Amino acid sequence: MSNNKLPLGYSIRVACSSDISRILCLYIREIYKKRTTRLMMIYFFLLTTIPLFILFFYTRSYLTASISILFSVILNLISYILIYSYWNKAITNRDCLIIFNKSKKCAIMEATSYNDYSYIKEVFVASYYRRKGLASYLMQLALDKLNYPIYLLTIPKKYLFDFYHSLGFVLADSNKLPAEIKSDLNMYNQTNKLRPMIITS
């Protein structure tokens, strides 16, 4: 076991169902901080709102506009339920750890250990808390606890490759991945070109 320690003032515990809403808020805050995402959200808002005003202007029907707004609300609610269900399943079936700074959630890791391999599905640190050793701490916990080989998927950026290489990970053959990881890789690669990595011991 390594002498891996959290910085002073931080604590860690296993995630539970009551954490899900705050986990989602953590992700939403990080997404909104990105300038391109803010522009996309504004564009989406205009794209969905302007047609409602046009619809109301031409039909003069509060009922039609109300139905359109209700439909939009229902779609957002369904999206929330699906995401909530994903995290509820993740917390139930995987090792899911959260790091706190006082009462604020600042980092999370989601991983599963099987008989013949392990899969680190998620490592996320809020931007304000980066470069404080939190990701290293979470990864070292995984390396100490999980069964080898350990797989993960990462965005192909040099600083991430350097980070995982420093821990002993190397690029994995995408044709020799376990079924779950191969399925995730195919799904995520529709929007993001991820790279599989592995550490064998």
C-alpha positions as CSV (number, residue, x, y, z in Angstrom):
1,M,0.0,0.0,0.0
2,S,1.3,3.4,-0.9
3,N,1.6,6.4,1.5
4,N,-1.1,8.2,-0.6
5,K,-2.6,11.1,1.4
6,L,-5.3,13.7,0.7
7,P,-4.3,17.3,1.1
8,L,-5.2,19.0,4.4
9,G,-8.9,19.9,4.6
10,Y,-10.1,17.2,2.2
11,S,-12.0,14.0,3.1
12,I,-13.3,11.0,1.1
13,R,-16.2,8.6,1.4
14,V,-18.3,6.1,-0.6
15,A,-21.1,7.8,-2.6
16,C,-24.7,7.1,-1.8
17,S,-28.0,7.7,-3.5
18,S,-28.5,11.0,-1.7
19,D,-25.4,12.4,-3.4
20,I,-26.7,12.0,-7.0
21,S,-28.4,15.4,-7.3
22,R,-25.2,17.1,-6.1
23,I,-23.1,15.0,-8.4
24,L,-25.2,16.1,-11.3
25,C,-24.9,19.8,-10.2
26,L,-21.1,19.4,-10.0
27,Y,-21.1,18.2,-13.7
28,I,-23.5,20.9,-14.8
29,R,-21.5,23.7,-13.2
30,E,-18.3,22.4,-14.9
31,I,-20.0,22.1,-18.3
32,Y,-21.5,25.6,-18.0
33,K,-18.0,27.1,-17.3
34,K,-16.9,26.2,-20.8
35,R,-17.4,29.1,-23.2
36,T,-18.4,27.0,-26.1
37,T,-21.0,25.2,-23.9
38,R,-22.5,28.5,-22.7
39,L,-22.9,29.6,-26.3
40,M,-24.5,26.2,-27.2
41,M,-26.9,26.6,-24.3
42,I,-27.8,30.1,-25.3
43,Y,-28.3,28.9,-28.9
44,F,-30.4,26.0,-27.7
45,F,-32.5,28.3,-25.6
46,L,-33.1,30.7,-28.5
47,L,-33.8,27.8,-30.8
48,T,-36.5,26.4,-28.5
49,T,-37.9,29.7,-27.2
50,I,-38.3,31.8,-30.4
51,P,-40.4,29.2,-32.2
52,L,-42.8,29.2,-29.2
53,F,-43.2,33.0,-29.5
54,I,-43.7,32.7,-33.2
55,L,-46.2,29.9,-32.7
56,F,-48.1,32.0,-30.2
57,F,-48.0,35.1,-32.3
58,Y,-49.5,33.3,-35.3
59,T,-52.0,31.1,-33.5
60,R,-52.9,33.5,-30.6
61,S,-53.4,30.3,-28.7
62,Y,-52.3,30.1,-25.1
63,L,-53.2,26.4,-25.2
64,T,-50.8,25.6,-28.1
65,A,-48.0,27.5,-26.5
66,S,-48.6,25.9,-23.1
67,I,-48.6,22.4,-24.7
68,S,-45.3,23.2,-26.3
69,I,-43.8,24.4,-23.1
70,L,-45.1,21.3,-21.2
71,F,-43.6,19.1,-23.9
72,S,-40.2,20.7,-23.4
73,V,-40.5,20.3,-19.6
74,I,-41.3,16.6,-20.0
75,L,-38.3,16.0,-22.3
76,N,-36.0,17.7,-19.7
77,L,-37.6,15.6,-16.9
78,I,-37.1,12.4,-18.9
79,S,-33.4,13.3,-19.5
80,Y,-32.9,14.0,-15.7
81,I,-34.6,10.7,-14.8
82,L,-32.4,8.7,-17.2
83,I,-29.2,10.4,-15.9
84,Y,-30.3,9.9,-12.3
85,S,-31.0,6.2,-13.0
86,Y,-27.5,5.9,-14.5
87,W,-25.8,7.3,-11.4
88,N,-28.1,5.3,-9.1
89,K,-27.1,2.1,-10.9
90,A,-23.4,3.2,-10.8
91,I,-23.5,3.8,-7.1
92,T,-25.2,0.5,-6.4
93,N,-23.1,-1.7,-8.7
94,R,-19.7,0.0,-8.6
95,D,-17.2,1.5,-6.2
96,C,-18.0,5.2,-6.3
97,L,-15.9,7.5,-4.2
98,I,-16.3,11.2,-3.6
99,I,-13.8,13.7,-2.3
100,F,-15.0,16.7,-0.3
101,N,-13.5,20.0,0.6
102,K,-15.5,20.9,3.7
103,S,-19.1,20.2,2.4
104,K,-18.3,20.8,-1.2
105,K,-18.0,17.9,-3.6
106,C,-14.9,18.4,-5.7
107,A,-13.9,15.0,-7.2
108,I,-15.4,11.6,-8.0
109,M,-14.2,8.2,-9.1
110,E,-16.3,5.3,-10.4
111,A,-14.7,1.9,-10.8
112,T,-15.5,-1.8,-10.8
113,S,-13.4,-4.8,-10.0
114,Y,-14.2,-8.1,-11.7
115,N,-12.6,-11.5,-11.3
116,D,-10.2,-11.1,-14.3
117,Y,-10.0,-7.3,-14.7
118,S,-11.1,-3.9,-13.4
119,Y,-12.5,-0.9,-15.1
120,I,-12.1,2.7,-14.0
121,K,-15.1,4.2,-15.7
122,E,-14.9,7.8,-14.4
123,V,-12.4,10.1,-12.8
124,F,-13.5,13.7,-12.5
125,V,-12.1,16.6,-10.6
126,A,-13.8,20.0,-10.6
127,S,-11.7,22.6,-12.3
128,Y,-11.3,24.8,-9.2
129,Y,-9.7,21.8,-7.3
130,R,-7.4,20.6,-10.0
131,R,-3.6,20.4,-9.6
132,K,-4.0,19.6,-5.9
133,G,-3.3,15.9,-6.2
134,L,-6.9,14.7,-6.0
135,A,-6.9,12.7,-9.2
136,S,-3.5,11.1,-8.2
137,Y,-5.0,10.2,-4.9
138,L,-8.1,8.5,-6.4
139,M,-6.0,6.7,-9.0
140,Q,-3.6,5.4,-6.4
141,L,-6.5,4.1,-4.4
142,A,-7.7,2.2,-7.5
143,L,-4.2,0.8,-8.2
144,D,-4.0,-0.4,-4.6
145,K,-7.5,-2.0,-4.4
146,L,-8.6,-3.2,-7.9
147,N,-7.8,-6.5,-9.6
148,Y,-5.3,-6.3,-12.5
149,P,-5.3,-5.6,-15.4
150,I,-7.0,-2.3,-15.0
151,Y,-8.6,-0.5,-18.0
152,L,-9.8,3.0,-18.5
153,L,-10.9,5.2,-21.4
154,T,-9.4,8.7,-21.8
155,I,-9.7,11.7,-24.1
156,P,-6.6,11.8,-26.3
157,K,-4.9,14.9,-24.8
158,K,-1.2,15.0,-24.0
159,Y,-1.6,16.0,-20.4
160,L,-4.0,13.1,-19.7
161,F,-1.7,10.6,-21.5
162,D,1.3,11.9,-19.5
163,F,-0.7,11.6,-16.3
164,Y,-1.8,8.0,-16.9
165,H,1.6,7.1,-18.3
166,S,3.2,8.3,-15.0
167,L,1.0,5.8,-13.2
168,G,2.0,2.9,-15.4
169,F,-0.8,2.9,-18.0
170,V,-0.1,2.3,-21.7
171,L,-2.4,2.3,-24.7
172,A,-4.5,-0.8,-25.1
173,D,-5.5,-2.8,-28.2
174,S,-9.1,-1.8,-28.9
175,N,-9.7,-5.2,-30.4
176,K,-8.8,-7.0,-27.2
177,L,-10.9,-5.1,-24.7
178,P,-13.5,-6.8,-22.4
179,A,-17.0,-6.6,-23.8
180,E,-18.3,-3.8,-21.4
181,I,-15.3,-1.5,-22.2
182,K,-15.5,-2.2,-25.9
183,S,-19.3,-1.3,-25.8
184,D,-18.5,2.0,-23.9
185,L,-15.7,2.8,-26.4
186,N,-18.0,2.3,-29.4
187,M,-20.8,4.4,-27.7
188,Y,-18.6,7.3,-26.7
189,N,-16.7,7.4,-29.9
190,Q,-19.8,8.5,-31.7
191,T,-19.2,11.9,-30.1
192,N,-15.7,11.8,-28.5
193,K,-12.7,9.9,-29.8
194,L,-11.5,8.1,-26.6
195,R,-8.5,5.9,-26.2
196,P,-8.4,2.7,-24.1
197,M,-5.5,2.4,-21.7
198,I,-4.3,-0.5,-19.5
199,I,-2.0,-1.3,-16.6
200,T,-1.2,-5.0,-16.1
201,S,0.6,-5.0,-12.7
